[in-house]
């Protein structure tokens, strides 16, 4: 590192009172850099779009359908409650895809 600093044209500005500049890095910086590199890929963009769809469904379950906290006890009760909420969500989605036919009004 010292050799690099000695030939650098910016040495006078960067480290005027020292032979070389010391830059500290955290232990997890390598893992962070790997994550940054992955975030720049096309696969990450596709994955994030798919994840957003799933996360929005869970957010809707929690906020609109009131599933922030399960009321039934045990794994079977939780499973039943979640299935009912998911069924309600799917029925709402179906009504948007296939709306009911409108009856003509007689005046």
N, C-alpha and C positions, 0 to 999 in steps of 0.2 A: 504494500500500500504506500509505503514511504516513497518508493521509486516513482509511482504514478503521480504523487503530489509534487515531486520535485520538478517534473517536466511540464506540469500543467500551467497554461498561461494565466489562469485565474487564481494561482496560489497566493498572491499578494492580498487579494480581497478575501479569499476563503479562510485561510489560516495564517495571518501575518506573524503571529507570535509563537507558532509551533511548527515542528517539522512536517507533521501530517495531521489530517483531520480525522477524528474518531467519530463514527456514526454508530450508535447503538441500535440494535434491533431486538424485538421481543422474541421469545422462544417460539411463539406460534405464528410468526410472520411468514414462514415458508408455507404453512397450511393456508393462511389467508391469501397468499399469492396464487396458490393452486385454485382456490375457490374463485378468485377474480378471473383467472384464465378460463375456468369452466363457464362462468357467467357470460363470457363473450361469445360462446358457441351457439350455433343454430339449434342444437338439441336442447339447450337450456331454455331458449325462447319458446320452443314447442312445449316443453315440460311445464314451464310457468303458465302458459295459456291453459293447459289442461288442469293444472293445479288450481288455477283461479276459478274454473267452473265448479270443481268439487268443493272448494272452500266457500263459494257463494251459496251452494246448496246447504252446507252445514250452518252458515250464518243465518240463512232463512229459517232453518229449523229452530235455531236458538232464539232468534228475535221475534219472528212473526208467529210461529207455532208454539212458542213458549217451552221449548225443550232445553232450556239452559240448565235445568236440573230435573233429573228423573224422579218421579213420584213413587213408582212401584219398587219394591225391594227385591233383591236377589238378581242373579243373571237372567233367569227366565222372565221376570217382571220387566227388567230393563229391555230385554230383547223384544218382548211384546209391545211395550210402549214405543220403542223406536220404530218397529215395523208399522204400527198404526200411524205414526207421524210421517214416515216415508211414504206410506200409501196415500195419505192425505195430500202430500206434496206432489206425488205423481198424478193424482186425480186433478189437481189444480192445473198441472202442466198439460194434461190431456184436454181439458176444457178450452185451453188457449189454442191447441192444435186443431181440434175438431169442435168448433162451436155448435151449440144446439141450433137447429133450424128455427128461424123466426116465423111465428104465426102471423098471417096477414090480419090487419086490424079492419074491422067493419065499422064504418062511421055512421 
